[in-house]
Amino acid sequence: MIKPITNMKDAFSLKGQVAVITGGNRGLGFGIASAMAEVGADIAILCRDRAKAEEALAELAQFGGKYKSFDCDVTNIKSCMAAAEAVTAEFGDIDILVNNAGTSCFSELLDMDEELSDWYKVLNTDLNGMVHMTYVFGKKMRDAGKGGCIINITSNASFIVNKTQPMSPYSSSKAAGNHFTHCMACELGKYNIRVNAIAPGFVNTELSRFIPADQFEYINNQMPLGRFGESIEVGALAVYLASPAAAQVTGTVQVIDGGYILSC
Ligand SMILES: NC(=O)c1ccc[n+]([C@@H]2O[C@H](COP(=O)([O-])OP(=O)(O)OC[C@H]3O[C@@H](n4cnc5c(N)ncnc54)[C@H](OP(=O)(O)O)[C@@H]3O)[C@@H](O)[C@H]2O)c1
């Protein structure tokens, strides 16, 4: 059983915990990495772009913990296994896994090439990447016997059909990610591993800078809170889900989107 908190002292602290974050080198993943580092976690960033990882590690240094990056392509399970061995050799047992790495494409199904390259690229990263990492690090958590926490970054696009951009592979893989979260919460609860998802809406990252100005305005106008989110705000929610305060929280999908899905 995961012990409940008895007071609020350190209820939101991640001191002494090790967090593995895929795609923690930039964007939303870096927001999660810095939020977790600020409340005491040591961080392992798994990604492909080493130069960007070095920049991220240099920024995390201000928080005074242990921060390292490891090469990993989440679409390739062997690469995930190699990264898991390297991470545990460096950090020991891990406590938190954040499946954040993701990609997208903006094309209608009938306009895709005959190999459906866009479909498979997105599904292999956003859904299968999450599955690979959960398989590999879930086993490590189970075998260590200390429990753990897995956070899957999906999207509010898992609930809606986005009018501004055609993106069926993205929406489909994120919807599957939500239900994978439900299934894993049930399968892994007996090992004291909690599994939750965060479904962000539009967040200011490199990805969202490609949104044309007219669409940007439309989206902001649709949103009850009137603005894009920031990575640190998603990071704050991830901190809560990973913290002792959330000891009784599993199998949930937490939407953080300024209310967009209510009014789009
Ligand atoms: N931005 C938004 O508005 C928004 C909204 C809802 C949900 N999300 C979700 O949030 C997550 C992060 O999005 P973002 O906006 O921060 O995107 P981003 O700036 O484009 O960053 C994508 C991240 O994923 C990593 N990645 C992609 N493919 C990978 C692979 N095969 N193996 C390992 N790492 C891989 C990238 O690492 P490299 O740099 O090494 O390539 C990068 O760190 C995604 O799952 C996305 O769907 C974003």
The ligand as an ORCA input file, in Angstrom:
! r2SCAN-3c Opt
* xyz 0 1
  N       2.851     22.047    -27.225
  C       1.567     21.819    -27.085
  O       0.731     22.705    -27.299
  C       1.086     20.445    -26.631
  C      -0.264     20.290    -26.343
  C      -0.739     19.057    -25.921
  C       0.141     17.997    -25.771
  N       1.453     18.160    -26.070
  C       2.315     16.997    -25.903
  O       3.408     17.322    -25.081
  C       4.555     16.557    -25.455
  C       5.733     17.488    -25.731
  O       5.335     18.401    -26.745
  P       6.176     19.730    -27.091
  O       5.197     20.746    -27.514
  O       7.124     20.040    -25.991
  O       6.944     19.221    -28.388
  P       8.377     19.595    -28.972
  O       8.827     20.922    -28.510
  O       8.274     19.329    -30.437
  O       9.296     18.471    -28.307
  C       9.115     17.113    -28.608
  C       9.999     16.309    -27.678
  O       9.795     14.920    -27.920
  C      11.058     14.310    -28.151
  N      10.934     13.215    -29.106
  C      10.213     13.212    -30.260
  N      10.357     12.020    -30.880
  C      11.192     11.259    -30.095
  C      11.727      9.950    -30.195
  N      11.445      9.149    -31.230
  N      12.531      9.507    -29.208
  C      12.824     10.312    -28.145
  N      12.368     11.559    -28.005
  C      11.562     12.034    -28.970
  C      11.940     15.390    -28.711
  O      13.289     15.049    -28.467
  P      14.482     15.470    -29.499
  O      14.677     16.945    -29.276
  O      15.638     14.656    -29.048
  O      13.987     15.162    -30.874
  C      11.467     16.606    -27.906
  O      12.094     16.677    -26.672
  C       4.134     15.741    -26.677
  O       3.739     14.455    -26.285
  C       2.954     16.528    -27.204
  O       2.063     15.732    -27.953
  C       1.953     19.365    -26.491
*
